[in-house]
Amino acid sequence: MRYEGNIYRPPSEARSLIIQVTVGCSHNKCTFCSMFKDKKFHIRPFEDIEKDLIEIGNIYPGVKKIFLADGDALCLSNSKLLRILDSVRKNFPQCQRVGVYGSAKDILHKTPAELKDLHDAGIGIVYIGAESGSQKVLDRVCKSASRQEIIDGTRMAEEAGIAASVSFISGLGGQEMWQEHAVDSATMVSAMNPSYASFLTLMVSPQAPIYDEIQSGSFKLLTPAQVLGEMELFLENLDIKGPCVFRSNHASNYLVLAGDLPQDIPMMLDQVHEAQQDESLLRPEFWRAL
C-alpha cells in the first residue's frame, strides 16, 4: 500500500479504506487551507492504484466502504474513474459505497449521464467544500467555484443519485462579513437541499495563507460568542425542504449540534441560546483540533 504525503479524509470516512487516486489538490489556492500545500498535484497511474486495490483486497476482501483520496479525485475523466471503480468491485465484492472529494466545477464538467454512470458504478457520496454561501467570502478566500456553481453542482450530484455532503466553515467571513456569511450560507443550503450539510469552525495553521492576514490584523477571527451568534443567524435563515442531515460536531467546533433539517431547527436554536447563556457548555480552546 503506497501513500504520498499526509492523507486526509472526511470524518464520516473514518472506517473506510483510503485509496490515493490523485495526489494533492488541482486548485490548491484556498487561503484558509494548508492540507495540500506540500504536494504538487498529479494523478497516480492506474497500474499503481490497481496494485493497492489487489494487495488490500487479498488481505481484507470484506471492506464495506472505500474513499478515493486526495482532494480532487472527481476531476478524473469518467473513463479513468470507471476503470478504478471496476477494479474496486472485483477486489472488494462486499463494498457498499465509494466516496470522493469533489469541487462543484468537477461535477459541472460532467454530464448528467456521466454522473449517473459513476453512481451506478459505486460512487455513493461526494464531499463538497462550499465553505461559505457568500460570493464575497468565496472571492476573498480564493475558492475555485462561485456560489451558483456550488448550488448547481450539488443539485446535479443529487439528481444523479449521488448524495452530496456539503461543508461550511464558521468564522470564515471574519468579523467584517460574519452576518453575510451566515445568511448567505443558509440561503445556499436551502437552495441546494443536499443530503448532508455540516459546519466546522475556522482554525488556521501557519502554512495557510490566511494566517498572515490574521497575524497582521487584516482578518479578525470571531470570538466563541460571535461564532454562536453566527450559527444562530444561520439557523434562523434556513428555509429548506429537506430531508437533510445537519452536523456541527467537528473537533474544531465550540458547540456540538446535530439534527435533521428542517424539523430540528427549533431544537438546535434552543441549544445555541442555552450556550449563549452558559459558555461552560462550549468546548474549551485546548480541546479544539482540525
JOVENVEN-V978258 format. One record per pair of residues at least 24 apart in sequence whose C-alpha atoms are under 8 Angstrom apart, sorted by the first residue. I is the first residue (numbers start at 1). J is the second residue. Records with the same first field share a line. If there is no record, write none. Layout:
I->J + J
//
This chain:
1->51 + 52 + 55 + 56
2->52
5->38 + 39
7->69 + 70
8->35 + 69 + 70 + 71
9->67 + 69 + 70
10->127
11->250
13->65 + 66 + 67
15->65
16->63 + 64 + 65 + 66 + 67
17->63 + 65 + 66 + 67
18->66 + 67 + 68 + 69
19->49 + 52 + 53 + 66 + 67 + 68 + 69
20->44 + 49 + 68 + 69 + 70
21->49 + 68 + 69 + 70 + 73
22->69 + 70 + 71 + 72 + 73
23->69 + 70 + 71
24->70 + 71 + 72
25->70 + 71 + 72
26->71 + 72
27->144
29->142 + 143
30->141 + 142 + 143 + 144
31->141 + 142 + 208 + 209 + 210
32->141 + 204 + 208 + 209 + 210 + 211
33->204 + 208 + 209
34->205 + 207 + 208 + 209
37->207
46->80 + 84
49->84
50->84 + 87
53->87 + 88 + 91
54->91
57->91 + 92
58->91
61->91 + 92 + 93 + 94
62->92 + 93 + 94 + 95
63->92 + 94 + 95
64->92 + 94 + 95 + 96 + 97
65->95 + 96 + 97 + 98 + 99
66->95 + 97 + 98 + 99
67->98 + 99 + 100
68->98 + 99 + 100 + 101
69->100 + 101
70->101
71->101 + 102
72->100 + 101 + 102 + 103
73->100 + 101 + 102
74->100 + 101 + 102 + 103 + 106 + 107
75->102 + 106
78->114 + 118
81->118
82->118 + 121
85->121 + 122
86->121
96->122
97->122 + 123 + 124 + 125
98->122 + 123 + 124 + 125
99->123 + 124 + 125 + 126 + 127
100->125 + 126 + 127
101->126 + 127 + 128
102->126 + 127 + 128 + 129
103->128 + 129 + 145 + 150
104->128 + 145 + 149 + 150 + 151 + 152 + 153 + 154
105->144 + 145 + 149 + 150 + 153
107->153 + 154 + 156 + 157
108->149 + 152 + 153 + 156
112->156 + 160
113->160
115->157 + 160 + 162
116->160 + 161
119->160 + 161 + 162
123->162
124->161 + 162 + 163
125->162 + 163 + 164 + 165
126->157 + 162 + 163 + 164 + 165
127->164 + 165 + 166 + 167
128->154 + 164 + 165 + 166 + 167
129->166 + 167 + 168
130->166 + 167 + 168
131->167 + 168 + 169 + 172
132->168 + 169 + 172 + 181 + 184 + 185
133->181 + 182 + 183 + 184 + 185 + 186 + 187 + 188
134->180 + 181 + 184 + 185
137->172 + 173 + 177 + 181
141->210
147->188
151->188 + 191 + 192
152->192
154->192 + 194
155->192 + 193 + 194
158->194 + 195
163->194 + 195 + 196
164->194 + 195 + 196
165->194 + 195 + 196 + 197 + 198
166->194 + 196 + 197 + 198
167->197 + 198 + 199 + 200
168->197 + 198 + 199 + 200
169->199 + 200 + 201 + 202
170->199 + 200 + 201 + 202 + 227 + 230 + 231
171->201 + 202 + 221 + 222 + 227 + 230
172->202
174->219 + 220 + 221 + 222
175->219 + 220 + 221 + 222
176->220
178->230
179->230 + 233
182->230 + 231 + 233 + 234
183->233 + 234 + 237
185->234
186->234 + 235 + 237 + 238 + 239
187->237 + 238 + 239
189->238 + 240
190->238 + 239 + 240 + 241
191->240
193->240 + 241 + 242 + 243 + 244
194->242 + 244
195->242 + 243 + 244 + 245
196->244 + 245 + 246 + 247
197->244 + 245 + 246 + 247
198->246 + 247 + 248
199->247 + 248 + 249 + 250 + 253
200->248 + 249 + 250 + 251 + 252 + 253
201->250 + 252 + 253 + 254
202->252
203->252 + 289 + 290
224->254
225->276
228->255 + 272 + 275 + 276
231->272
232->269 + 272 + 273
235->265 + 268 + 269
236->265 + 269
238->262
250->290
251->287 + 288 + 289 + 290
252->288 + 289 + 290
253->283 + 288
254->282 + 283 + 284 + 285 + 288
255->281 + 282 + 283
//
